[in-house]
């Protein structure tokens, strides 16, 4: 995505140390307005620490961070009103009805309205946007898992944020609810130009949902690009398997299409049980993490 506006997130050389342990070792990346970015990485990679610094909940050890043009370490409440946070799930409002809860929460943001940002979301408009119209009068505790996740997003959006942080967006959702949630997030970015930064362990989700994927490993960003770009960067050899005269064969080749064409030119219909396994995002991700770990061990 090409955007001439200032970046919503601009991070350079971000470092975080706890005692003698370096959790972040020079994290650098940008996220544009209206972009969905997935922060992907194994446990302990530093995802949560990075997000907490960007949200202003944790003070970095070194480096530069600007979020919506402001250093989160010195941000005020007016800046915080421009940020939305979607936690894994709200647990404390089971007795509230959906609309009542959103109207109540929106009142906290009213003092921070400006001519550029004249309002928090209208509760009814927000309910329509997240697909909870039929549940507007229901108590939160009666909602399904997918509906609760939509409400989590609505709570994150109620202040009319320009930037939304989402932690593990579809944990525990069924396949239909996951697809609906993906469509909602992309609509927020495409129609409302809200920047969305997602942390996830789900490779398939990152590939389907994000405009760009950041791979964080060992406290560093080891890759930054679309799923296709990352796969091309780490393009390995495809594996081709086939059977010929009852004997099973397997080879690895960087040019599987040409290899298969030559195989059929030589053996024709005698080739059976042909299978081509191409490099996947999971292969790319694991290769990137292994590459970083091997470099750190040297």
C-alpha positions as CSV (number, residue, x, y, z in Angstrom):
1,X,0.0,0.0,0.0
2,X,1.4,3.4,-1.1
3,X,0.5,6.3,1.2
4,X,1.9,9.8,1.2
5,X,0.5,10.6,4.7
6,X,2.7,10.4,7.8
7,X,2.9,6.8,9.1
8,X,0.5,5.8,11.8
9,X,3.4,3.9,13.5
10,X,7.0,4.7,13.0
11,X,9.5,2.7,15.1
12,X,13.3,2.8,14.8
13,X,15.9,0.9,16.8
14,X,13.4,0.0,19.5
15,X,15.2,-1.7,22.4
16,X,13.9,-3.2,25.7
17,X,16.0,-4.7,28.5
18,X,14.8,-6.4,31.7
19,X,17.8,-6.6,33.9
20,X,20.4,-8.3,31.9
21,X,18.0,-9.7,29.3
22,X,17.4,-7.9,26.0
23,X,13.8,-8.6,24.9
24,X,13.9,-6.2,22.0
25,X,17.2,-5.7,20.1
26,X,16.5,-2.9,17.6
27,X,13.0,-3.2,16.2
28,X,12.3,-1.0,13.2
29,X,9.1,-0.8,11.1
30,X,6.4,1.5,9.9
31,X,2.6,1.1,9.4
32,X,0.7,3.3,7.1
33,X,-2.8,4.8,7.5
34,X,-5.5,2.3,6.7
35,X,-3.1,-0.6,6.7
36,X,-3.6,-4.0,8.4
37,X,-0.3,-5.2,9.7
38,X,0.2,-8.6,11.4
39,X,3.0,-9.0,14.0
40,X,3.9,-12.6,13.8
41,X,6.4,-14.5,16.0
42,X,7.0,-17.4,18.4
43,X,6.4,-17.1,22.1
44,X,9.0,-14.9,23.8
45,X,9.8,-13.1,20.6
46,X,8.8,-9.7,22.0
47,X,5.4,-9.2,20.4
48,X,3.6,-8.2,23.6
49,X,6.4,-5.9,24.8
50,X,6.4,-4.2,21.4
51,X,2.7,-3.6,21.5
52,X,2.7,-2.4,25.2
53,X,5.4,0.2,24.3
54,X,3.3,1.4,21.3
55,X,0.2,1.6,23.4
56,X,2.1,3.7,26.0
57,X,1.8,1.1,28.8
58,X,5.5,0.4,28.9
59,X,8.6,2.6,28.7
60,X,11.3,1.5,26.2
61,X,14.9,1.3,27.1
62,X,16.2,2.9,23.8
63,X,15.2,3.8,20.3
64,X,12.5,6.0,18.7
65,X,8.8,5.4,18.6
66,X,6.1,7.6,17.1
67,X,2.4,6.6,17.1
68,X,0.1,9.0,15.4
69,X,2.9,11.5,15.4
70,X,3.4,11.3,19.2
71,X,6.0,9.5,21.4
72,X,3.8,7.1,23.5
73,X,6.1,7.5,26.5
74,X,5.0,11.2,26.7
75,X,1.5,10.9,25.4
76,X,-1.6,12.5,27.1
77,X,-5.2,11.4,27.4
78,X,-6.2,13.2,24.2
79,X,-3.7,10.9,22.4
80,X,-5.0,7.9,24.2
81,X,-8.5,8.7,22.9
82,X,-7.2,8.2,19.4
83,X,-6.0,4.6,20.2
84,X,-8.3,1.6,20.4
85,X,-7.3,-1.7,22.1
86,X,-9.1,-5.0,21.5
87,X,-8.2,-7.4,24.2
88,X,-8.7,-11.2,23.8
89,X,-12.1,-10.8,25.5
90,X,-13.9,-8.5,28.0
91,X,-15.2,-10.5,31.0
92,X,-16.7,-7.9,33.3
93,X,-19.9,-6.6,31.6
94,X,-22.1,-9.7,31.4
95,X,-25.2,-8.0,32.8
96,X,-25.0,-5.0,30.5
97,X,-27.0,-4.9,27.3
98,X,-24.9,-4.4,24.2
99,X,-26.2,-0.9,23.2
100,X,-26.2,0.3,26.9
101,X,-22.6,-0.7,27.3
102,X,-21.4,1.1,24.2
103,X,-23.4,4.3,25.0
104,X,-21.9,4.3,28.5
105,X,-18.3,3.8,27.2
106,X,-18.7,6.4,24.5
107,X,-19.3,9.1,27.1
108,X,-15.7,8.8,28.4
109,X,-14.4,9.9,24.9
110,X,-16.8,12.9,24.4
111,X,-14.4,15.4,26.2
112,X,-11.6,14.6,23.6
113,X,-13.7,15.4,20.5
114,X,-12.0,17.9,18.1
115,X,-13.1,19.5,14.8
116,X,-11.0,16.8,13.1
117,X,-12.4,14.1,15.2
118,X,-15.8,15.4,16.1
119,X,-17.3,12.4,17.8
120,X,-16.9,9.0,19.2
121,X,-18.8,6.4,17.2
122,X,-22.6,6.7,17.5
123,X,-23.6,3.5,19.3
124,X,-26.2,2.4,16.7
125,X,-23.8,3.1,13.8
126,X,-21.1,1.1,15.6
127,X,-23.5,-1.8,16.3
128,X,-24.3,-1.9,12.6
129,X,-20.7,-1.7,11.6
130,X,-19.7,-4.7,13.6
131,X,-22.8,-6.7,12.7
132,X,-24.6,-6.8,16.1
133,X,-27.9,-5.1,15.1
134,X,-30.0,-8.1,16.2
135,X,-28.1,-8.4,19.5
136,X,-28.3,-4.7,20.4
137,X,-30.8,-5.2,23.2
138,X,-29.3,-8.5,24.5
139,X,-27.2,-8.9,27.6
140,X,-23.5,-9.5,26.9
141,X,-23.5,-12.8,28.7
142,X,-26.0,-14.3,26.2
143,X,-23.8,-13.6,23.1
144,X,-22.0,-16.4,21.2
145,X,-18.2,-16.5,21.0
146,X,-18.2,-14.8,17.6
147,X,-20.7,-12.1,18.7
148,X,-18.6,-11.5,21.8
149,X,-15.5,-11.0,19.6
150,X,-17.5,-8.4,17.5
151,X,-18.4,-6.6,20.8
152,X,-14.7,-6.6,21.8
153,X,-14.0,-4.8,18.5
154,X,-16.9,-2.4,19.1
155,X,-15.5,-1.5,22.5
156,X,-12.1,-0.9,20.9
157,X,-13.7,1.3,18.3
158,X,-16.2,3.2,20.5
159,X,-13.9,6.3,20.9
160,X,-13.5,6.6,17.1
161,X,-9.8,5.6,17.1
162,X,-7.4,6.1,14.2
163,X,-5.3,3.1,15.2
164,X,-6.5,-0.2,16.6
165,X,-4.4,-2.8,18.4
166,X,-5.8,-6.3,18.3
167,X,-4.4,-9.2,20.3
168,X,-4.9,-12.8,19.0
169,X,-8.0,-11.7,17.0
170,X,-9.8,-15.0,16.4
171,X,-8.7,-17.2,19.3
172,X,-11.5,-19.7,20.0
173,X,-13.7,-18.7,17.1
174,X,-15.3,-21.2,14.8
175,X,-14.5,-21.0,11.0
176,X,-17.5,-18.9,10.0
177,X,-17.0,-16.5,12.9
178,X,-13.3,-16.2,11.9
179,X,-14.2,-15.3,8.3
180,X,-16.8,-12.7,9.5
181,X,-14.2,-11.2,11.8
182,X,-11.6,-11.0,9.0
183,X,-14.1,-9.2,6.7
184,X,-14.9,-6.8,9.6
185,X,-11.2,-5.9,10.1
186,X,-10.5,-5.3,6.4
187,X,-13.6,-3.2,6.1
188,X,-12.5,-1.0,9.0
189,X,-9.2,-0.4,7.2
190,X,-10.5,0.0,3.7
191,X,-13.7,2.1,4.4
192,X,-12.7,3.9,7.6
193,X,-8.9,4.1,7.0
194,X,-8.2,2.8,10.5
195,X,-4.8,1.3,10.9
196,X,-4.9,-2.1,12.5
197,X,-1.9,-3.8,14.2
198,X,-2.6,-7.5,15.0
199,X,-0.5,-9.9,17.0
200,X,-1.1,-13.5,16.1
201,X,0.4,-17.0,16.2
202,X,-1.8,-18.0,13.2
203,X,0.1,-18.1,10.0
204,X,-3.0,-18.6,7.8
205,X,-4.8,-15.8,9.5
206,X,-1.8,-13.4,9.0
207,X,-1.8,-14.4,5.3
208,X,-5.5,-13.8,4.7
209,X,-6.0,-10.8,6.9
210,X,-2.9,-8.5,6.7
211,X,-1.7,-6.2,4.0
212,X,1.8,-6.8,5.5
213,X,3.4,-9.3,7.8
214,X,6.2,-8.5,10.2
215,X,8.1,-11.5,11.6
216,X,9.6,-10.9,15.0
217,X,12.1,-13.3,16.3
218,X,14.8,-13.0,18.9
219,X,13.8,-9.4,19.6
220,X,14.3,-8.3,16.0
221,X,12.1,-7.8,12.9
222,X,13.6,-10.5,10.6
223,X,11.1,-10.0,7.8
224,X,8.7,-7.3,6.6
225,X,6.4,-7.7,3.5
226,X,3.4,-9.3,2.1
227,X,2.9,-13.0,2.3
228,X,3.9,-13.4,-1.4
229,X,7.0,-11.2,-0.9
230,X,8.1,-13.2,2.1
231,X,7.7,-16.5,0.2
232,X,9.7,-15.1,-2.7
233,X,12.5,-13.9,-0.4
234,X,12.9,-17.4,1.2
235,X,11.9,-19.3,-1.9
236,X,13.2,-22.8,-1.3
237,X,13.0,-25.8,-3.5
238,X,9.7,-27.5,-4.3
239,X,9.4,-31.2,-3.6
240,X,8.1,-33.3,-6.5
241,X,7.0,-36.9,-5.9
242,X,5.8,-39.5,-8.4
243,X,5.5,-43.1,-9.2
244,X,7.0,-44.8,-12.2
245,X,6.6,-48.5,-13.0
246,X,5.6,-49.1,-9.4
247,X,8.7,-47.4,-8.0
248,X,8.3,-44.2,-5.9
249,X,10.6,-41.2,-6.6
250,X,11.1,-37.8,-4.9
251,X,13.3,-34.8,-5.9
252,X,13.7,-31.2,-4.7
253,X,13.9,-28.6,-7.4
254,X,13.7,-24.8,-7.6
255,X,11.9,-25.2,-11.0
256,X,9.1,-27.7,-10.4
257,X,7.0,-26.7,-13.4
258,X,9.9,-27.2,-15.8
259,X,10.8,-30.5,-14.1
260,X,7.3,-31.9,-14.3
261,X,7.0,-30.9,-18.0
262,X,10.3,-32.7,-18.7
263,X,9.2,-35.7,-16.7
264,X,6.0,-36.1,-18.8
265,X,8.0,-35.5,-22.0
266,X,10.2,-38.5,-21.1
267,X,7.7,-40.9,-19.6
268,X,4.2,-39.7,-20.6
269,X,1.3,-41.7,-19.1
270,X,3.7,-43.9,-17.2
271,X,4.0,-41.2,-14.6
272,X,1.5,-41.8,-11.8
273,X,0.7,-40.3,-8.3
274,X,2.3,-37.0,-9.2
275,X,2.5,-34.6,-6.2
276,X,4.1,-31.2,-6.1
277,X,4.6,-29.5,-2.7
278,X,5.4,-25.8,-3.0
279,X,7.0,-23.6,-0.4
280,X,4.3,-22.3,1.9
281,X,4.1,-19.3,4.3
282,X,4.7,-21.7,7.1
283,X,7.9,-22.9,5.4
284,X,8.9,-19.3,5.0
285,X,8.1,-18.4,8.6
286,X,10.0,-21.4,10.0
287,X,13.0,-20.7,7.7
288,X,13.1,-17.1,8.9
289,X,13.0,-18.0,12.5
290,X,15.7,-20.8,12.1
291,X,17.9,-18.3,10.2
292,X,17.7,-15.8,13.1
293,X,18.3,-18.4,15.7
294,X,21.3,-19.8,13.9
295,X,22.7,-16.3,13.5
296,X,22.2,-15.6,17.2
297,X,24.0,-18.8,18.2
298,X,27.1,-17.9,16.3
